[in-house]
């Protein structure tokens, strides 16, 4: 991926600003997961973040990501 890729984005209809440090490809994966959690929890930021963290700890593929 290019070094100038955006790792800070607006999610959930522009209401949430999110960013990830680390690998760009990993950040894209986390953006997708986080946005799906926001949709699932109707934009409740804390609940979506907690659910993403739970997935990150339990999913073997996510545990290998280098973004944080």
PyMOL Python script that loads the backbone (N, CA, C, O; Angstrom):
from pymol import cmd

cmd.read_pdbstr("""\
ATOM      1  N   UNK A   1       0.845  -1.174   0.000  1.00  0.00           N
ATOM      2  CA  UNK A   1       0.000   0.000   0.000  1.00  0.00           C
ATOM      3  C   UNK A   1       0.894   1.242   0.000  1.00  0.00           C
ATOM      4  O   UNK A   1       2.039   1.202   0.450  1.00  0.00           O
ATOM      5  N   UNK A   2       0.358   2.319  -0.502  1.00  0.00           N
ATOM      6  CA  UNK A   2       1.122   3.558  -0.580  1.00  0.00           C
ATOM      7  C   UNK A   2       1.283   4.192   0.796  1.00  0.00           C
ATOM      8  O   UNK A   2       0.443   4.025   1.679  1.00  0.00           O
ATOM      9  N   UNK A   3       2.367   4.913   0.954  1.00  0.00           N
ATOM     10  CA  UNK A   3       2.636   5.581   2.220  1.00  0.00           C
ATOM     11  C   UNK A   3       1.724   6.758   2.501  1.00  0.00           C
ATOM     12  O   UNK A   3       1.629   7.212   3.641  1.00  0.00           O
ATOM     13  N   UNK A   4       1.048   7.259   1.468  1.00  0.00           N
ATOM     14  CA  UNK A   4       0.168   8.414   1.677  1.00  0.00           C
ATOM     15  C   UNK A   4      -1.298   8.011   1.838  1.00  0.00           C
ATOM     16  O   UNK A   4      -2.187   8.855   1.725  1.00  0.00           O
ATOM     17  N   UNK A   5      -1.554   6.748   2.098  1.00  0.00           N
ATOM     18  CA  UNK A   5      -2.928   6.270   2.305  1.00  0.00           C
ATOM     19  C   UNK A   5      -3.499   6.885   3.584  1.00  0.00           C
ATOM     20  O   UNK A   5      -2.776   7.108   4.555  1.00  0.00           O
ATOM     21  N   UNK A   6      -4.793   7.153   3.571  1.00  0.00           N
ATOM     22  CA  UNK A   6      -5.434   7.767   4.733  1.00  0.00           C
ATOM     23  C   UNK A   6      -5.706   6.722   5.803  1.00  0.00           C
ATOM     24  O   UNK A   6      -6.408   5.738   5.571  1.00  0.00           O
ATOM     25  N   UNK A   7      -5.135   6.955   6.982  1.00  0.00           N
ATOM     26  CA  UNK A   7      -5.374   6.061   8.110  1.00  0.00           C
ATOM     27  C   UNK A   7      -6.236   6.731   9.171  1.00  0.00           C
ATOM     28  O   UNK A   7      -6.381   6.225  10.283  1.00  0.00           O
ATOM     29  N   UNK A   8      -6.805   7.881   8.811  1.00  0.00           N
ATOM     30  CA  UNK A   8      -7.803   8.551   9.649  1.00  0.00           C
ATOM     31  C   UNK A   8      -9.015   8.766   8.753  1.00  0.00           C
ATOM     32  O   UNK A   8      -8.895   9.324   7.662  1.00  0.00           O
ATOM     33  N   UNK A   9     -10.169   8.330   9.208  1.00  0.00           N
ATOM     34  CA  UNK A   9     -11.390   8.408   8.396  1.00  0.00           C
ATOM     35  C   UNK A   9     -12.588   8.786   9.246  1.00  0.00           C
ATOM     36  O   UNK A   9     -12.593   8.635  10.467  1.00  0.00           O
ATOM     37  N   UNK A  10     -13.602   9.285   8.553  1.00  0.00           N
ATOM     38  CA  UNK A  10     -14.905   9.513   9.178  1.00  0.00           C
ATOM     39  C   UNK A  10     -15.744   8.273   8.920  1.00  0.00           C
ATOM     40  O   UNK A  10     -15.826   7.786   7.793  1.00  0.00           O
ATOM     41  N   UNK A  11     -16.364   7.771   9.976  1.00  0.00           N
ATOM     42  CA  UNK A  11     -17.200   6.581   9.886  1.00  0.00           C
ATOM     43  C   UNK A  11     -18.606   6.916  10.363  1.00  0.00           C
ATOM     44  O   UNK A  11     -18.847   7.993  10.908  1.00  0.00           O
ATOM     45  N   UNK A  12     -19.511   6.003  10.157  1.00  0.00           N
ATOM     46  CA  UNK A  12     -20.897   6.108  10.621  1.00  0.00           C
ATOM     47  C   UNK A  12     -21.529   7.440  10.197  1.00  0.00           C
ATOM     48  O   UNK A  12     -21.889   8.273  11.027  1.00  0.00           O
ATOM     49  N   UNK A  13     -21.649   7.606   8.885  1.00  0.00           N
ATOM     50  CA  UNK A  13     -22.260   8.802   8.282  1.00  0.00           C
ATOM     51  C   UNK A  13     -21.545  10.088   8.681  1.00  0.00           C
ATOM     52  O   UNK A  13     -22.184  11.129   8.832  1.00  0.00           O
ATOM     53  N   UNK A  14     -20.232  10.026   8.853  1.00  0.00           N
ATOM     54  CA  UNK A  14     -19.440  11.201   9.182  1.00  0.00           C
ATOM     55  C   UNK A  14     -19.509  11.638  10.631  1.00  0.00           C
ATOM     56  O   UNK A  14     -19.005  12.709  10.971  1.00  0.00           O
ATOM     57  N   UNK A  15     -20.113  10.846  11.488  1.00  0.00           N
ATOM     58  CA  UNK A  15     -20.284  11.228  12.892  1.00  0.00           C
ATOM     59  C   UNK A  15     -19.145  10.773  13.788  1.00  0.00           C
ATOM     60  O   UNK A  15     -19.002  11.271  14.904  1.00  0.00           O
ATOM     61  N   UNK A  16     -18.325   9.825  13.314  1.00  0.00           N
ATOM     62  CA  UNK A  16     -17.237   9.279  14.124  1.00  0.00           C
ATOM     63  C   UNK A  16     -15.935   9.435  13.354  1.00  0.00           C
ATOM     64  O   UNK A  16     -15.847   9.048  12.188  1.00  0.00           O
ATOM     65  N   UNK A  17     -14.930   9.998  14.001  1.00  0.00           N
ATOM     66  CA  UNK A  17     -13.602  10.127  13.418  1.00  0.00           C
ATOM     67  C   UNK A  17     -12.728   9.047  14.027  1.00  0.00           C
ATOM     68  O   UNK A  17     -12.595   8.968  15.248  1.00  0.00           O
ATOM     69  N   UNK A  18     -12.127   8.208  13.179  1.00  0.00           N
ATOM     70  CA  UNK A  18     -11.320   7.088  13.670  1.00  0.00           C
ATOM     71  C   UNK A  18      -9.988   7.060  12.946  1.00  0.00           C
ATOM     72  O   UNK A  18      -9.884   7.445  11.781  1.00  0.00           O
ATOM     73  N   UNK A  19      -8.968   6.595  13.663  1.00  0.00           N
ATOM     74  CA  UNK A  19      -7.646   6.454  13.067  1.00  0.00           C
ATOM     75  C   UNK A  19      -6.906   5.302  13.702  1.00  0.00           C
ATOM     76  O   UNK A  19      -7.125   4.972  14.868  1.00  0.00           O
ATOM     77  N   UNK A  20      -6.031   4.695  12.931  1.00  0.00           N
ATOM     78  CA  UNK A  20      -5.224   3.587  13.419  1.00  0.00           C
ATOM     79  C   UNK A  20      -3.778   3.833  13.033  1.00  0.00           C
ATOM     80  O   UNK A  20      -3.494   4.278  11.921  1.00  0.00           O
ATOM     81  N   UNK A  21      -2.863   3.543  13.949  1.00  0.00           N
ATOM     82  CA  UNK A  21      -1.434   3.623  13.671  1.00  0.00           C
ATOM     83  C   UNK A  21      -0.960   2.239  13.258  1.00  0.00           C
ATOM     84  O   UNK A  21      -1.597   1.238  13.584  1.00  0.00           O
ATOM     85  N   UNK A  22       0.143   2.181  12.552  1.00  0.00           N
ATOM     86  CA  UNK A  22       0.690   0.888  12.158  1.00  0.00           C
ATOM     87  C   UNK A  22       0.511   0.642  10.682  1.00  0.00           C
ATOM     88  O   UNK A  22       0.431   1.580   9.889  1.00  0.00           O
ATOM     89  N   UNK A  23       0.447  -0.619  10.315  1.00  0.00           N
ATOM     90  CA  UNK A  23       0.355  -1.010   8.915  1.00  0.00           C
ATOM     91  C   UNK A  23      -0.927  -0.525   8.256  1.00  0.00           C
ATOM     92  O   UNK A  23      -2.009  -0.625   8.834  1.00  0.00           O
ATOM     93  N   UNK A  24      -0.798   0.002   7.040  1.00  0.00           N
ATOM     94  CA  UNK A  24      -1.949   0.547   6.327  1.00  0.00           C
ATOM     95  C   UNK A  24      -2.975  -0.530   6.007  1.00  0.00           C
ATOM     96  O   UNK A  24      -4.172  -0.313   6.196  1.00  0.00           O
ATOM     97  N   UNK A  25      -2.534  -1.672   5.532  1.00  0.00           N
ATOM     98  CA  UNK A  25      -3.465  -2.760   5.212  1.00  0.00           C
ATOM     99  C   UNK A  25      -4.207  -3.214   6.466  1.00  0.00           C
ATOM    100  O   UNK A  25      -5.401  -3.510   6.418  1.00  0.00           O
ATOM    101  N   UNK A  26      -3.495  -3.265   7.580  1.00  0.00           N
ATOM    102  CA  UNK A  26      -4.128  -3.647   8.844  1.00  0.00           C
ATOM    103  C   UNK A  26      -5.152  -2.599   9.271  1.00  0.00           C
ATOM    104  O   UNK A  26      -6.220  -2.936   9.784  1.00  0.00           O
ATOM    105  N   UNK A  27      -4.820  -1.330   9.056  1.00  0.00           N
ATOM    106  CA  UNK A  27      -5.746  -0.255   9.414  1.00  0.00           C
ATOM    107  C   UNK A  27      -7.036  -0.369   8.609  1.00  0.00           C
ATOM    108  O   UNK A  27      -8.123  -0.169   9.150  1.00  0.00           O
ATOM    109  N   UNK A  28      -6.923  -0.691   7.316  1.00  0.00           N
ATOM    110  CA  UNK A  28      -8.126  -0.849   6.495  1.00  0.00           C
ATOM    111  C   UNK A  28      -9.019  -1.957   7.036  1.00  0.00           C
ATOM    112  O   UNK A  28     -10.240  -1.808   7.087  1.00  0.00           O
ATOM    113  N   UNK A  29      -8.417  -3.055   7.436  1.00  0.00           N
ATOM    114  CA  UNK A  29      -9.180  -4.165   8.008  1.00  0.00           C
ATOM    115  C   UNK A  29      -9.899  -3.717   9.278  1.00  0.00           C
ATOM    116  O   UNK A  29     -11.074  -4.026   9.478  1.00  0.00           O
ATOM    117  N   UNK A  30      -9.190  -2.992  10.126  1.00  0.00           N
ATOM    118  CA  UNK A  30      -9.791  -2.532  11.378  1.00  0.00           C
ATOM    119  C   UNK A  30     -10.889  -1.495  11.142  1.00  0.00           C
ATOM    120  O   UNK A  30     -11.898  -1.491  11.848  1.00  0.00           O
ATOM    121  N   UNK A  31     -10.699  -0.610  10.145  1.00  0.00           N
ATOM    122  CA  UNK A  31     -11.756   0.344   9.806  1.00  0.00           C
ATOM    123  C   UNK A  31     -13.032  -0.392   9.425  1.00  0.00           C
ATOM    124  O   UNK A  31     -14.116  -0.040   9.888  1.00  0.00           O
ATOM    125  N   UNK A  32     -12.906  -1.414   8.583  1.00  0.00           N
ATOM    126  CA  UNK A  32     -14.080  -2.175   8.144  1.00  0.00           C
ATOM    127  C   UNK A  32     -14.767  -2.848   9.330  1.00  0.00           C
ATOM    128  O   UNK A  32     -15.990  -2.800   9.461  1.00  0.00           O
ATOM    129  N   UNK A  33     -13.973  -3.470  10.183  1.00  0.00           N
ATOM    130  CA  UNK A  33     -14.543  -4.147  11.358  1.00  0.00           C
ATOM    131  C   UNK A  33     -15.218  -3.148  12.289  1.00  0.00           C
ATOM    132  O   UNK A  33     -16.320  -3.391  12.781  1.00  0.00           O
ATOM    133  N   UNK A  34     -14.540  -2.010  12.530  1.00  0.00           N
ATOM    134  CA  UNK A  34     -15.080  -1.013  13.451  1.00  0.00           C
ATOM    135  C   UNK A  34     -16.368  -0.405  12.901  1.00  0.00           C
ATOM    136  O   UNK A  34     -17.326  -0.195  13.645  1.00  0.00           O
ATOM    137  N   UNK A  35     -16.389  -0.125  11.611  1.00  0.00           N
ATOM    138  CA  UNK A  35     -17.598   0.443  11.027  1.00  0.00           C
ATOM    139  C   UNK A  35     -18.763  -0.544  11.106  1.00  0.00           C
ATOM    140  O   UNK A  35     -19.901  -0.139  11.345  1.00  0.00           O
ATOM    141  N   UNK A  36     -18.492  -1.819  10.908  1.00  0.00           N
ATOM    142  CA  UNK A  36     -19.576  -2.805  11.028  1.00  0.00           C
ATOM    143  C   UNK A  36     -20.085  -2.877  12.472  1.00  0.00           C
ATOM    144  O   UNK A  36     -21.281  -3.057  12.702  1.00  0.00           O
ATOM    145  N   UNK A  37     -19.177  -2.738  13.439  1.00  0.00           N
ATOM    146  CA  UNK A  37     -19.599  -2.732  14.847  1.00  0.00           C
ATOM    147  C   UNK A  37     -20.426  -1.483  15.155  1.00  0.00           C
ATOM    148  O   UNK A  37     -21.403  -1.555  15.900  1.00  0.00           O
ATOM    149  N   UNK A  38     -20.038  -0.338  14.583  1.00  0.00           N
ATOM    150  CA  UNK A  38     -20.823   0.885  14.779  1.00  0.00           C
ATOM    151  C   UNK A  38     -22.230   0.721  14.213  1.00  0.00           C
ATOM    152  O   UNK A  38     -23.207   1.132  14.838  1.00  0.00           O
ATOM    153  N   UNK A  39     -22.331   0.124  13.037  1.00  0.00           N
ATOM    154  CA  UNK A  39     -23.648  -0.110  12.438  1.00  0.00           C
ATOM    155  C   UNK A  39     -24.472  -1.055  13.309  1.00  0.00           C
ATOM    156  O   UNK A  39     -25.661  -0.832  13.534  1.00  0.00           O
ATOM    157  N   UNK A  40     -23.828  -2.107  13.791  1.00  0.00           N
ATOM    158  CA  UNK A  40     -24.512  -3.110  14.600  1.00  0.00           C
ATOM    159  C   UNK A  40     -25.065  -2.508  15.896  1.00  0.00           C
ATOM    160  O   UNK A  40     -26.128  -2.907  16.370  1.00  0.00           O
ATOM    161  N   UNK A  41     -24.331  -1.544  16.462  1.00  0.00           N
ATOM    162  CA  UNK A  41     -24.717  -0.951  17.747  1.00  0.00           C
ATOM    163  C   UNK A  41     -25.268   0.469  17.583  1.00  0.00           C
ATOM    164  O   UNK A  41     -25.191   1.279  18.507  1.00  0.00           O
ATOM    165  N   UNK A  42     -25.822   0.765  16.409  1.00  0.00           N
ATOM    166  CA  UNK A  42     -26.481   2.040  16.109  1.00  0.00           C
ATOM    167  C   UNK A  42     -25.642   3.265  16.486  1.00  0.00           C
ATOM    168  O   UNK A  42     -26.182   4.244  16.999  1.00  0.00           O
ATOM    169  N   UNK A  43     -24.342   3.222  16.239  1.00  0.00           N
ATOM    170  CA  UNK A  43     -23.481   4.364  16.474  1.00  0.00           C
ATOM    171  C   UNK A  43     -23.010   4.543  17.903  1.00  0.00           C
ATOM    172  O   UNK A  43     -22.348   5.536  18.205  1.00  0.00           O
ATOM    173  N   UNK A  44     -23.324   3.625  18.782  1.00  0.00           N
ATOM    174  CA  UNK A  44     -22.876   3.715  20.177  1.00  0.00           C
ATOM    175  C   UNK A  44     -21.376   3.416  20.202  1.00  0.00           C
ATOM    176  O   UNK A  44     -20.956   2.262  20.114  1.00  0.00           O
ATOM    177  N   UNK A  45     -20.585   4.472  20.321  1.00  0.00           N
ATOM    178  CA  UNK A  45     -19.138   4.395  20.158  1.00  0.00           C
ATOM    179  C   UNK A  45     -18.464   3.465  21.159  1.00  0.00           C
ATOM    180  O   UNK A  45     -17.643   2.633  20.773  1.00  0.00           O
ATOM    181  N   UNK A  46     -18.795   3.593  22.424  1.00  0.00           N
ATOM    182  CA  UNK A  46     -18.159   2.770  23.452  1.00  0.00           C
ATOM    183  C   UNK A  46     -18.444   1.295  23.232  1.00  0.00           C
ATOM    184  O   UNK A  46     -17.539   0.463  23.310  1.00  0.00           O
ATOM    185  N   UNK A  47     -19.695   0.971  22.959  1.00  0.00           N
ATOM    186  CA  UNK A  47     -20.072  -0.438  22.758  1.00  0.00           C
ATOM    187  C   UNK A  47     -19.363  -1.018  21.536  1.00  0.00           C
ATOM    188  O   UNK A  47     -18.888  -2.153  21.570  1.00  0.00           O
ATOM    189  N   UNK A  48     -19.293  -0.237  20.455  1.00  0.00           N
ATOM    190  CA  UNK A  48     -18.629  -0.699  19.237  1.00  0.00           C
ATOM    191  C   UNK A  48     -17.138  -0.931  19.482  1.00  0.00           C
ATOM    192  O   UNK A  48     -16.575  -1.913  18.998  1.00  0.00           O
ATOM    193  N   UNK A  49     -16.498  -0.032  20.233  1.00  0.00           N
ATOM    194  CA  UNK A  49     -15.073  -0.179  20.528  1.00  0.00           C
ATOM    195  C   UNK A  49     -14.807  -1.403  21.396  1.00  0.00           C
ATOM    196  O   UNK A  49     -13.836  -2.127  21.174  1.00  0.00           O
ATOM    197  N   UNK A  50     -15.666  -1.635  22.378  1.00  0.00           N
ATOM    198  CA  UNK A  50     -15.507  -2.805  23.249  1.00  0.00           C
ATOM    199  C   UNK A  50     -15.670  -4.089  22.442  1.00  0.00           C
ATOM    200  O   UNK A  50     -14.897  -5.030  22.616  1.00  0.00           O
ATOM    201  N   UNK A  51     -16.662  -4.135  21.568  1.00  0.00           N
ATOM    202  CA  UNK A  51     -16.883  -5.331  20.747  1.00  0.00           C
ATOM    203  C   UNK A  51     -15.724  -5.565  19.781  1.00  0.00           C
ATOM    204  O   UNK A  51     -15.340  -6.710  19.545  1.00  0.00           O
ATOM    205  N   UNK A  52     -15.159  -4.485  19.217  1.00  0.00           N
ATOM    206  CA  UNK A  52     -13.993  -4.630  18.342  1.00  0.00           C
ATOM    207  C   UNK A  52     -12.813  -5.179  19.132  1.00  0.00           C
ATOM    208  O   UNK A  52     -12.094  -6.053  18.646  1.00  0.00           O
ATOM    209  N   UNK A  53     -12.609  -4.676  20.341  1.00  0.00           N
ATOM    210  CA  UNK A  53     -11.513  -5.173  21.183  1.00  0.00           C
ATOM    211  C   UNK A  53     -11.703  -6.648  21.520  1.00  0.00           C
ATOM    212  O   UNK A  53     -10.736  -7.410  21.532  1.00  0.00           O
ATOM    213  N   UNK A  54     -12.933  -7.055  21.792  1.00  0.00           N
ATOM    214  CA  UNK A  54     -13.208  -8.472  22.073  1.00  0.00           C
ATOM    215  C   UNK A  54     -12.870  -9.328  20.861  1.00  0.00           C
ATOM    216  O   UNK A  54     -12.243 -10.380  20.988  1.00  0.00           O
ATOM    217  N   UNK A  55     -13.291  -8.868  19.680  1.00  0.00           N
ATOM    218  CA  UNK A  55     -12.975  -9.602  18.450  1.00  0.00           C
ATOM    219  C   UNK A  55     -11.471  -9.676  18.236  1.00  0.00           C
ATOM    220  O   UNK A  55     -10.939 -10.715  17.846  1.00  0.00           O
ATOM    221  N   UNK A  56     -10.788  -8.558  18.495  1.00  0.00           N
ATOM    222  CA  UNK A  56      -9.343  -8.486  18.280  1.00  0.00           C
ATOM    223  C   UNK A  56      -8.620  -9.501  19.163  1.00  0.00           C
ATOM    224  O   UNK A  56      -7.657 -10.132  18.727  1.00  0.00           O
ATOM    225  N   UNK A  57      -9.081  -9.655  20.394  1.00  0.00           N
ATOM    226  CA  UNK A  57      -8.442 -10.609  21.309  1.00  0.00           C
ATOM    227  C   UNK A  57      -8.765 -12.052  20.960  1.00  0.00           C
ATOM    228  O   UNK A  57      -7.936 -12.936  21.175  1.00  0.00           O
ATOM    229  N   UNK A  58      -9.952 -12.306  20.429  1.00  0.00           N
ATOM    230  CA  UNK A  58     -10.372 -13.690  20.211  1.00  0.00           C
ATOM    231  C   UNK A  58     -10.135 -14.209  18.791  1.00  0.00           C
ATOM    232  O   UNK A  58     -10.014 -15.419  18.601  1.00  0.00           O
ATOM    233  N   UNK A  59     -10.069 -13.345  17.810  1.00  0.00           N
ATOM    234  CA  UNK A  59      -9.902 -13.760  16.416  1.00  0.00           C
ATOM    235  C   UNK A  59      -8.416 -13.913  16.086  1.00  0.00           C
ATOM    236  O   UNK A  59      -7.648 -12.958  16.208  1.00  0.00           O
ATOM    237  N   UNK A  60      -8.017 -15.103  15.673  1.00  0.00           N
ATOM    238  CA  UNK A  60      -6.596 -15.367  15.398  1.00  0.00           C
ATOM    239  C   UNK A  60      -6.041 -14.465  14.302  1.00  0.00           C
ATOM    240  O   UNK A  60      -4.901 -14.010  14.394  1.00  0.00           O
ATOM    241  N   UNK A  61      -6.826 -14.204  13.278  1.00  0.00           N
ATOM    242  CA  UNK A  61      -6.365 -13.354  12.180  1.00  0.00           C
ATOM    243  C   UNK A  61      -6.172 -11.912  12.651  1.00  0.00           C
ATOM    244  O   UNK A  61      -5.201 -11.259  12.269  1.00  0.00           O
ATOM    245  N   UNK A  62      -7.087 -11.418  13.472  1.00  0.00           N
ATOM    246  CA  UNK A  62      -6.972 -10.042  13.960  1.00  0.00           C
ATOM    247  C   UNK A  62      -5.804  -9.878  14.922  1.00  0.00           C
ATOM    248  O   UNK A  62      -5.182  -8.817  14.956  1.00  0.00           O
ATOM    249  N   UNK A  63      -5.499 -10.898  15.694  1.00  0.00           N
ATOM    250  CA  UNK A  63      -4.402 -10.794  16.667  1.00  0.00           C
ATOM    251  C   UNK A  63      -3.068 -10.522  15.991  1.00  0.00           C
ATOM    252  O   UNK A  63      -2.164  -9.954  16.604  1.00  0.00           O
ATOM    253  N   UNK A  64      -2.938 -10.921  14.731  1.00  0.00           N
ATOM    254  CA  UNK A  64      -1.674 -10.732  14.015  1.00  0.00           C
ATOM    255  C   UNK A  64      -1.537  -9.350  13.394  1.00  0.00           C
ATOM    256  O   UNK A  64      -0.480  -9.026  12.854  1.00  0.00           O
ATOM    257  N   UNK A  65      -2.577  -8.529  13.456  1.00  0.00           N
ATOM    258  CA  UNK A  65      -2.513  -7.203  12.850  1.00  0.00           C
ATOM    259  C   UNK A  65      -1.546  -6.312  13.618  1.00  0.00           C
ATOM    260  O   UNK A  65      -1.394  -6.432  14.833  1.00  0.00           O
ATOM    261  N   UNK A  66      -0.894  -5.411  12.878  1.00  0.00           N
ATOM    262  CA  UNK A  66       0.106  -4.538  13.488  1.00  0.00           C
ATOM    263  C   UNK A  66      -0.406  -3.132  13.749  1.00  0.00           C
ATOM    264  O   UNK A  66       0.336  -2.301  14.272  1.00  0.00           O
ATOM    265  N   UNK A  67      -1.630  -2.846  13.406  1.00  0.00           N
ATOM    266  CA  UNK A  67      -2.191  -1.526  13.683  1.00  0.00           C
ATOM    267  C   UNK A  67      -2.654  -1.479  15.133  1.00  0.00           C
ATOM    268  O   UNK A  67      -2.922  -2.512  15.746  1.00  0.00           O
ATOM    269  N   UNK A  68      -2.743  -0.271  15.669  1.00  0.00           N
ATOM    270  CA  UNK A  68      -3.234  -0.139  17.042  1.00  0.00           C
ATOM    271  C   UNK A  68      -4.043   1.131  17.185  1.00  0.00           C
ATOM    272  O   UNK A  68      -4.544   1.424  18.270  1.00  0.00           O
TER     273      UNK A  68
END
""", "prot")
cmd.dss("prot")
cmd.show_as("cartoon", "prot")
cmd.util.cbc("prot")
cmd.orient("prot")
